[in-house]
Amino acid sequence: MREAFEKWALEQDENLTRAGGHEDRYAYPRTALLWHAWQAAYAAGLERAAEIVEHIQWPVGNSAAGEMAAEWTGEKLREARDAIRAAKGE
């Protein structure tokens, strides 16, 4: 995770320096950088959640009732996926 953050930060032309030689501490990155990093991580997490919901498989019964239940489940999962993706724009 840290490597991904540092790669992203360096792409933003940020100078990341370690604070006091500690591997997990940085010397005061700009607030805007931290905010954009959080937004990017949040969006990536939401997209991953949407992908999981999108590709989940659910059982389909052999009866008409089972098929109806599977369709309802699929509809609700698609709604959940869409809601997750919509949250990325908030």
Protein Blocks (a to p, Z undefined) as FASTA:
>chain_A
ZZmmmmmmmmnopacddehhiakbcehiafklmmmmmmmmmmmmmmmmmmmmmmpccddd
fbfklmmmmmmmmmmmmmmmmmmmmmmmZZ
